[in-house]
Amino acid sequence: MKVVKGLEFSYQSTAQTRELVSNFRDMVNDAIRICLEENVKGRLRLRDRIYKELQLRYTVGSRFPYSVAEIAWSIVKKHKLWHRRPYAKKLMLKMDSRNYSLDYSILSLPFRKGERIFIPLQYGEYQRSFLIDKTLKRGSITMTETAIIITFWRDTPATEPLRKVGYDLNEKSIVDGDGTIQDLSKVARLHTLYGIRRSGFYERHPRDTRLKKKFASSTREKERVSQFLHRVSTLIVEKARANNEAIVLERLKGIRFAHQKGNGERKSTRRRIALWPFRQLQSYVEYKAGWAGVPVEYVSPAYTSKTCNVCGFINRNLKLTDRSWLCPSCGAKLDRDLNAAINIERRGKIRCLGEVRPGARGKDEAVKRNDTR
């Protein structure tokens, strides 16, 4: 199984690096213009069309048109769906592994035709562990004004886990089938804190466009949320790897569409759901698990909270505010989140050496009211 991981390095910006990313962005915009004016179809046809023209105009080597055509074509396709004018705004550059070289921490990139630029990378102990690991292979790089992202990949052998563990994700916590709870309420508090700050500034300075641009470009809120979610996802993956477990997650789709304007909900509720980073946490868990060789599976979340994990009875009258309930069929007292996590675990189809957790009840046996040992 091929697993890929992107690692960010900082570097000292110079006149050459700024010229490099600026020229690459200009080449991308020229390629977008040509693609639209001449109705070029396909990335390879666009590459053939701009190959000689961009080399002569920007005096660059033959490696650039390949990367430029890839970026330009992806922007054209994306903006056709969004009905926006395709244009590359940010300064950036992308190169595949054949077009750059990395000597420990010295990155060599093509500059002008026949010239190369050498960039010393700044790194910490975590990045250093990737640079010295001879088993890792390097993929493409993406360069911005302040950072360089290098992708590393390796082949991880597929392992057969001993058991599956389901995770029920909600706004304030993520609960697994063992009853372990990871508190996520800090995410909602951060969004609320920054929302109150923005509202206060806008009320006091309603016409200050400079202030609005400052808040629009600020990434502090997203960075703090990402840091917290990285810690939570690391704990989940480390637990699964230590216990040789497979992770089963909910396939959460269409949540925000169900909470759009006009559905009768309050504005604060819609805002809270819109800011809920459920997919961000799941993506962190997924790529970290892949890097660690831990299998991940997505299942349908339908009726996982309302279905009794003991007898299979579906309590259709269960409300969202009911955090625990008593099964009318078998009399079992169930915690909403733990019950959902156990049901999510049973829906997983990953092949395990020990299919059922000790003391748990299998789905087929639960119907017969028999314990599965």
VOKOL-84331 format. One line per 5 residues: number of its first residue (from 0); for each residue x, y, z of C-alpha. Coordinates in nm, 2 decimals. Layout:
BEGIN
NUM = X:Y:Z | ...
***
This chain:
BEGIN
0 = 0.00:0.00:0.00 | 0.15:0.33:-0.11 | 0.12:0.60:0.16 | 0.21:0.97:0.10 | 0.28:1.25:0.35
5 = 0.35:1.61:0.29 | 0.61:1.79:0.51 | 0.64:2.17:0.53 | 0.98:2.34:0.55 | 1.04:2.71:0.59
10 = 1.32:2.90:0.41 | 1.46:3.25:0.37 | 1.30:3.43:0.08 | 1.54:3.60:-0.16 | 1.51:3.81:-0.48
15 = 1.57:3.49:-0.68 | 1.30:3.28:-0.50 | 1.05:3.57:-0.54 | 1.13:3.59:-0.91 | 1.09:3.22:-0.95
20 = 0.75:3.19:-0.79 | 0.63:3.51:-0.96 | 0.73:3.38:-1.31 | 0.57:3.05:-1.25 | 0.24:3.22:-1.15
25 = 0.26:3.44:-1.47 | 0.32:3.13:-1.68 | 0.02:2.96:-1.52 | -0.20:3.26:-1.60 | -0.07:3.27:-1.96
30 = -0.15:2.90:-2.00 | -0.50:2.96:-1.86 | -0.56:3.25:-2.11 | -0.44:3.03:-2.40 | -0.66:2.74:-2.29
35 = -0.97:2.96:-2.28 | -0.91:3.16:-2.59 | -0.82:2.86:-2.81 | -1.05:2.62:-2.63 | -0.77:2.37:-2.57
40 = -0.90:2.04:-2.43 | -0.69:1.83:-2.20 | -0.37:1.88:-2.00 | -0.14:1.71:-2.25 | -0.27:1.92:-2.54
45 = -0.23:2.23:-2.33 | 0.13:2.13:-2.26 | 0.21:2.08:-2.63 | 0.06:2.42:-2.71 | 0.26:2.62:-2.45
50 = 0.58:2.42:-2.47 | 0.79:2.64:-2.70 | 0.61:2.97:-2.63 | 0.67:2.98:-2.26 | 1.03:2.87:-2.29
55 = 1.10:3.16:-2.53 | 0.90:3.42:-2.34 | 1.04:3.35:-1.99 | 1.37:3.20:-2.09 | 1.31:2.88:-1.88
60 = 1.40:2.52:-1.93 | 1.19:2.25:-2.08 | 1.08:2.13:-1.74 | 0.85:2.42:-1.66 | 0.57:2.37:-1.92
65 = 0.49:2.03:-1.79 | 0.42:2.16:-1.44 | 0.25:2.48:-1.56 | 0.01:2.28:-1.78 | -0.09:2.06:-1.49
70 = -0.16:2.35:-1.26 | -0.34:2.56:-1.53 | -0.56:2.28:-1.64 | -0.67:2.19:-1.28 | -0.76:2.56:-1.23
75 = -0.96:2.57:-1.55 | -1.16:2.26:-1.46 | -1.23:2.38:-1.10 | -1.35:2.73:-1.21 | -1.57:2.58:-1.48
80 = -1.76:2.41:-1.21 | -1.78:2.72:-0.99 | -1.86:2.96:-1.27 | -1.57:3.19:-1.18 | -1.30:3.36:-1.38
85 = -1.00:3.12:-1.36 | -0.69:3.30:-1.24 | -0.39:3.21:-1.02 | -0.36:3.47:-0.75 | -0.10:3.33:-0.51
90 = 0.27:3.31:-0.58 | 0.36:2.94:-0.60 | 0.55:2.68:-0.79 | 0.51:2.30:-0.83 | 0.77:2.05:-0.95
95 = 0.77:1.68:-0.97 | 1.05:1.46:-0.83 | 1.24:1.45:-1.16 | 1.29:1.82:-1.18 | 1.45:1.90:-0.84
100 = 1.73:1.75:-0.62 | 1.76:1.75:-0.24 | 2.10:1.70:-0.08 | 2.00:1.66:0.28 | 1.87:2.01:0.35
105 = 1.99:2.19:0.03 | 1.71:2.21:-0.23 | 1.82:2.26:-0.60 | 1.55:2.39:-0.84 | 1.57:2.50:-1.21
110 = 1.58:2.87:-1.25 | 1.65:3.02:-1.59 | 1.76:2.82:-1.88 | 2.08:2.65:-1.79 | 2.08:2.79:-1.43
115 = 1.97:2.65:-1.10 | 1.89:2.80:-0.77 | 2.00:2.65:-0.43 | 1.77:2.70:-0.13 | 1.88:2.60:0.23
120 = 1.58:2.45:0.41 | 1.50:2.53:0.77 | 1.38:2.23:0.97 | 1.33:2.09:1.32 | 1.38:1.74:1.46
125 = 1.06:1.61:1.31 | 1.15:1.72:0.96 | 1.51:1.59:1.01 | 1.38:1.24:1.08 | 1.23:1.24:0.72
130 = 1.55:1.39:0.56 | 1.77:1.12:0.70 | 1.54:0.82:0.65 | 1.67:0.63:0.35 | 1.36:0.42:0.31
135 = 1.15:0.71:0.21 | 1.10:0.83:-0.15 | 1.04:1.18:-0.25 | 0.75:1.31:-0.46 | 0.65:1.65:-0.59
140 = 0.72:1.98:-0.41 | 0.51:2.29:-0.38 | 0.67:2.62:-0.31 | 0.51:2.95:-0.18 | 0.66:3.28:-0.07
145 = 0.73:3.15:0.28 | 0.73:2.77:0.28 | 0.82:2.46:0.07 | 0.61:2.14:0.10 | 0.79:1.82:0.01
150 = 0.59:1.50:-0.03 | 0.74:1.17:0.10 | 0.61:0.83:0.02 | 0.67:0.46:0.10 | 0.51:0.12:0.05
155 = 0.35:0.01:0.37 | 0.26:-0.37:0.39 | -0.10:-0.44:0.45 | -0.16:-0.59:0.79 | -0.45:-0.79:0.92
160 = -0.57:-0.63:1.25 | -0.68:-0.82:1.55 | -1.01:-0.62:1.59 | -1.21:-0.32:1.47 | -1.29:-0.01:1.67
165 = -1.57:0.22:1.58 | -1.57:0.60:1.64 | -1.88:0.81:1.69 | -1.80:1.17:1.61 | -2.01:1.46:1.73
170 = -1.96:1.83:1.79 | -1.82:1.80:2.14 | -1.64:1.47:2.15 | -1.53:1.16:1.96 | -1.61:0.83:2.14
175 = -1.48:0.48:2.05 | -1.63:0.14:2.11 | -1.42:0.09:2.43 | -1.57:0.40:2.59 | -1.27:0.62:2.55
180 = -1.37:0.98:2.50 | -1.17:1.25:2.33 | -1.31:1.60:2.42 | -1.35:1.83:2.12 | -1.53:2.11:2.29
185 = -1.22:2.33:2.26 | -1.29:2.36:1.89 | -1.63:2.51:1.94 | -1.49:2.75:2.21 | -1.22:2.87:1.97
190 = -1.47:2.94:1.69 | -1.70:3.12:1.94 | -1.41:3.33:2.08 | -1.29:3.44:1.74 | -1.64:3.50:1.62
195 = -1.71:3.73:1.91 | -1.39:3.92:1.85 | -1.47:3.97:1.48 | -1.83:4.09:1.56 | -1.70:4.34:1.82
200 = -1.45:4.49:1.58 | -1.70:4.51:1.30 | -1.95:4.69:1.52 | -1.70:4.94:1.64 | -1.54:4.99:1.29
205 = -1.81:4.91:1.04 | -1.64:5.09:0.75 | -1.28:5.00:0.81 | -1.19:4.80:0.50 | -0.83:4.76:0.62
210 = -0.95:4.58:0.93 | -1.18:4.36:0.73 | -0.89:4.25:0.50 | -0.68:4.18:0.81 | -0.94:3.95:0.95
215 = -1.01:3.79:0.62 | -0.63:3.71:0.57 | -0.57:3.59:0.93 | -0.51:3.22:0.97 | -0.46:3.22:1.35
220 = -0.81:3.06:1.42 | -0.75:2.78:1.16 | -0.40:2.71:1.29 | -0.52:2.67:1.65 | -0.80:2.44:1.55
225 = -0.57:2.24:1.33 | -0.31:2.20:1.60 | -0.57:2.07:1.84 | -0.72:1.83:1.58 | -0.37:1.70:1.50
230 = -0.31:1.61:1.87 | -0.65:1.43:1.89 | -0.59:1.24:1.56 | -0.24:1.14:1.68 | -0.38:0.99:2.00
235 = -0.64:0.79:1.80 | -0.39:0.65:1.55 | -0.13:0.57:1.82 | -0.39:0.37:2.02 | -0.50:0.18:1.71
240 = -0.14:0.09:1.62 | -0.04:-0.01:1.97 | -0.35:-0.24:2.00 | -0.33:-0.36:1.63 | -0.68:-0.22:1.56
245 = -0.86:-0.11:1.25 | -1.05:0.22:1.26 | -1.41:0.24:1.15 | -1.55:0.60:1.09 | -1.88:0.74:0.99
250 = -1.93:0.85:0.63 | -2.07:1.20:0.71 | -2.21:1.36:0.40 | -2.47:1.63:0.34 | -2.47:1.77:0.70
255 = -2.42:2.13:0.59 | -2.68:2.10:0.32 | -2.94:2.00:0.58 | -2.86:2.31:0.78 | -2.88:2.58:0.52
260 = -3.06:2.91:0.55 | -3.44:2.88:0.55 | -3.47:2.55:0.74 | -3.61:2.71:1.05 | -3.29:2.69:1.26
265 = -3.13:2.98:1.43 | -2.84:3.16:1.28 | -2.61:3.06:1.56 | -2.70:2.69:1.51 | -2.63:2.71:1.13
270 = -2.30:2.88:1.20 | -2.19:2.62:1.45 | -2.27:2.34:1.21 | -2.09:2.52:0.93 | -1.77:2.55:1.14
275 = -1.78:2.20:1.27 | -1.45:2.05:1.13 | -1.57:1.68:1.12 | -1.41:1.61:0.78 | -1.08:1.78:0.88
280 = -1.04:1.55:1.18 | -1.13:1.24:0.97 | -0.88:1.33:0.71 | -0.61:1.37:0.97 | -0.69:1.03:1.11
285 = -0.70:0.87:0.77 | -0.36:0.99:0.64 | -0.19:0.93:0.97 | -0.34:0.58:0.99 | -0.22:0.51:0.64
290 = 0.13:0.62:0.72 | 0.13:0.39:1.03 | -0.02:0.10:0.84 | -0.36:0.11:1.03 | -0.66:0.02:0.81
295 = -0.94:0.28:0.80 | -1.30:0.21:0.68 | -1.61:0.44:0.64 | -1.96:0.31:0.70 | -2.31:0.46:0.69
300 = -2.41:0.65:1.01 | -2.78:0.58:0.96 | -2.96:0.49:1.29 | -2.64:0.41:1.47 | -2.75:0.61:1.78
305 = -3.11:0.49:1.76 | -3.03:0.12:1.72 | -2.99:-0.09:2.04 | -2.65:-0.27:2.03 | -2.79:-0.55:2.25
310 = -3.11:-0.66:2.07 | -3.12:-0.45:1.75 | -3.44:-0.25:1.84 | -3.46:0.09:1.65 | -3.58:0.37:1.87
315 = -3.72:0.61:1.61 | -3.85:0.86:1.87 | -3.50:0.93:2.01 | -3.43:1.30:2.02 | -3.10:1.47:1.97
320 = -3.11:1.60:2.33 | -3.14:1.25:2.47 | -2.79:1.15:2.57 | -2.89:0.82:2.72 | -3.20:0.60:2.67
325 = -3.36:0.28:2.79 | -3.43:0.02:2.53 | -3.81:-0.06:2.53 | -3.74:-0.41:2.39 | -3.47:-0.56:2.61
330 = -3.44:-0.30:2.89 | -3.08:-0.22:2.83 | -2.96:0.13:2.94 | -2.76:0.28:2.66 | -2.53:0.58:2.63
335 = -2.60:0.75:2.30 | -2.25:0.80:2.18 | -2.11:0.47:2.31 | -2.40:0.28:2.16 | -2.34:0.45:1.82
340 = -1.97:0.37:1.83 | -2.04:0.00:1.89 | -2.29:-0.01:1.60 | -2.04:0.17:1.38 | -1.78:-0.09:1.47
345 = -2.01:-0.38:1.37 | -2.09:-0.23:1.03 | -1.72:-0.24:0.94 | -1.62:-0.51:0.69 | -1.24:-0.50:0.74
350 = -1.12:-0.86:0.79 | -0.98:-0.91:1.14 | -0.81:-1.20:1.32 | -1.04:-1.16:1.61 | -1.38:-1.05:1.46
355 = -1.55:-0.97:1.79 | -1.42:-0.78:2.09 | -1.41:-0.99:2.41 | -1.75:-0.95:2.58 | -1.92:-0.79:2.29
360 = -2.22:-0.93:2.11 | -2.22:-1.00:1.74 | -2.50:-0.87:1.52 | -2.64:-1.21:1.43 | -2.62:-1.35:1.78
365 = -2.78:-1.04:1.93 | -3.10:-1.12:1.74 | -3.10:-1.46:1.91 | -3.03:-1.30:2.25 | -2.71:-1.51:2.28
370 = -2.37:-1.38:2.39 | -2.09:-1.41:2.13 | -1.77:-1.52:2.30
***
